[in-house]
Amino acid sequence: MLDTVTGDRLEIAIMIALAYGPRRGEVLGLHWSSLDWYAGTVRLIKTPKSRRTLVLTPQIVATLRARRSEAKIAAGELWKDHGLIFASEVDTPGPGELPAHHLQAGQACGPGH
């Protein structure tokens, strides 16, 4: 399934969604400030009373490190720092993109996935 999104800028968002099961809004709403680089964790905050911490794989942490610097360089002067881990190509909120990627990846697996 991941072969269909390998190299896509939202590959890591899909990996997190598949591995940990957060909702689309939780994944797309993740901020860099929620990430603890040293512990390899990220905090999901749905509401002030509903929080959980995900322990990320070393592969996900490494990919996030690379993505952060690459995205900023690629956007150049268009970069707008909203602090979102998964945003548009110029770091603006882009919540409508993940469902299409999920659908594409799911369809590549065939019926029942």
C-alpha positions in Angstrom: 0.0 0.0 0.0 2.7 2.5 0.9 4.4 1.9 -2.5 1.7 4.0 -4.1 2.6 7.0 -2.0 6.3 6.6 -1.6 8.0 9.9 -2.3 4.8 11.9 -2.0 5.0 14.9 0.2 2.2 13.4 2.4 3.7 10.0 2.6 4.6 10.4 6.2 1.1 11.6 7.1 -0.3 8.5 5.6 2.2 6.4 7.4 1.1 8.0 10.7 -2.5 7.5 9.9 -2.1 3.9 9.0 0.2 3.0 11.9 -1.5 4.9 14.7 -5.1 5.4 13.6 -5.6 9.1 14.3 -8.4 11.0 12.4 -7.6 13.0 9.3 -8.0 16.3 11.2 -5.6 15.1 14.0 -2.9 14.2 11.4 -3.3 17.4 9.4 -3.5 19.5 12.5 -0.1 18.4 13.9 2.3 21.2 14.6 6.1 21.0 14.8 5.8 22.2 18.4 3.9 19.0 19.2 7.0 16.9 18.2 9.6 15.9 20.7 12.6 15.2 18.5 14.7 13.6 21.3 11.9 11.3 22.7 10.6 10.5 19.2 7.1 11.4 20.2 4.3 13.6 18.9 1.3 14.9 21.0 -2.2 14.7 19.5 -4.6 17.1 21.1 -8.2 16.7 20.1 -9.7 18.8 22.9 -8.2 20.3 26.1 -9.2 17.1 27.9 -8.4 14.6 25.2 -4.7 14.2 24.5 -2.4 11.3 23.6 1.2 10.9 22.8 2.4 8.7 19.9 5.8 7.1 20.0 7.1 7.4 16.5 9.4 5.0 14.7 12.9 6.1 14.0 12.0 6.0 10.3 9.1 8.4 10.8 11.3 10.8 12.9 14.1 10.8 10.3 11.6 11.4 7.5 10.1 14.3 9.4 13.5 15.9 9.9 14.2 15.7 6.2 10.8 16.9 5.2 11.0 20.0 7.4 14.1 21.4 5.8 13.2 20.3 2.2 9.8 21.8 2.3 11.1 25.2 3.3 13.8 25.2 0.7 11.4 24.1 -2.1 8.8 26.8 -1.3 11.4 29.6 -1.2 9.8 33.1 -0.9 6.3 31.6 -0.9 6.9 29.9 2.4 4.5 30.9 5.2 5.3 29.5 8.5 2.1 28.2 10.1 3.9 25.6 12.1 2.0 22.7 10.6 3.8 19.5 9.9 1.4 18.5 7.1 0.4 21.6 5.1 0.3 22.7 1.5 3.6 23.0 -0.4 4.0 26.6 0.9 3.1 25.7 4.5 -0.5 26.9 4.4 -3.3 24.8 5.8 -4.3 22.2 3.3 -6.7 19.8 5.0 -8.5 18.6 1.8 -5.5 16.7 0.4 -5.2 13.7 2.7 -8.5 11.9 1.8 -7.6 11.7 -1.9 -4.2 10.2 -1.0 -5.9 7.7 1.3 -8.3 6.7 -1.4 -5.6 6.4 -4.0 -3.5 4.2 -1.7 -6.5 2.1 -0.6 -7.6 1.5 -4.2 -4.1 0.3 -5.1 -4.5 -2.5 -2.5 -7.6 -3.8 -4.1 -11.1 -4.5 -2.7 -11.5 -4.8 1.0 -8.7 -2.4 2.0 
